[in-house]
Amino acid sequence: MTRPSPAGGAPELVAFGEAMIAFVADRAGPLHEARQFSAHVAGAELNVAVGVARLGHRVSFAGRVGDDAFGSMIVRRLRAEGVRTEHLVLDGGAPTGLLFRNLREFPPPEVAYRREGSAGSRLSPDDVRAALAGLPPGTIVHVCGVTPALSESCRAALLVLTETARARELPLFVDVNYRTRLWGLEVAAPVLRDLVAGASIVTASRHEAALLTGEDNPADAAAALIGLGPRVVVIRDEILGAVASTSSHQAPIIVPSPAARRAVDPVGAGDAFNAGLIAGLLENQGLPDAIANAHLCGAAVVGVIGDIEGLPTHQELIAAADDIRR
């Protein structure tokens, strides 16, 4: 793995989404029993942005946060991680979104949202146009299925994003990331299928892929998603590891995950996987190698409380890969 230089030049990745503050219970147990919480910067696309930046790449995060203390906390943390924030708007008319969740070793967590009417839900087509202006062809653009669930404005913004990415040869990396607490499948499914159809690279859990395709077998589901238009689909599977399909390679590519480590906090593992995969693709790794590194990134995150705290650096990823080979 060759570490690229993060200094100078246009971003290699631009991620769009809602940045939030997550209040995570300090002790394991049901949410209603929690009495003390720690504050963490979070948000699916934000997690990916930080993960790719830690692996040595130039990254920009675009969206909206409230012009409040929580928004300031997010901006400061992103800048400390080397993530550019020139297209992260401080919105004085809406608050930064919040969530509260319990701590447990296995998902799903109990979550209480305070994000309705948040600044992040006010992402607009103009925000997207500004963030994409001037990007060279080949710049990866990332979004996930959480963002279109937030508002009509977000859905309109992602339509512009999809059209612009296609017209300007900006590979669109989509994580399906379906959240039942945000919208029902009857509304979500057609929107997510359209998002997949406009993407170059798609990731999904086995369950999400089955919901969109009706195929329980991950290889069949990956092939069905490829049929919608993307050139690469990677399905995360707890048993198999990851199953990938490409538009040029009909046989499924199966990449097992390393031996599981004890999960302290599994939230954010999928985002870490996406970060490792994107970094591998930016470094021109073959798809199996990029997925193997993605597995290592996901494994690193679950051992630490918080979505981004356990994301590995480039050197930590090398060390983890060397340890696996021994």
Buried (B, 14 or more C-beta within 10 A) or exposed (E): BEBBEBEEEEBBBBBBBBBBBBBBBEEEEEBEEBEEBEEBBBBBBBBBBBBBBBBBBBBBBBBBBBBBEBBBBBBEBBEEBBBBBEBBBBBEEBBBBBBBBBBBEEEEBBBEBBBEBBBBBBBBBEBBEBBBEEBEEEBBBBBBBBBBBBBEBBBBBBBBBBEBBBEBEBBBBBBBBBBEEBBEEEEBBEBBBBBBBBBBBBBBBBBBBBBBBEBEBBBBBBBBBBEBBBBBBBBBBEEBBBBBBBEEEEEBBBBEBBEEEEBBBBBBBBBBBBBBBBBBBBBEBEBBBBBBBBBBBBBBBBBBBBBBBBBBBBEBBBEBBEEEEE
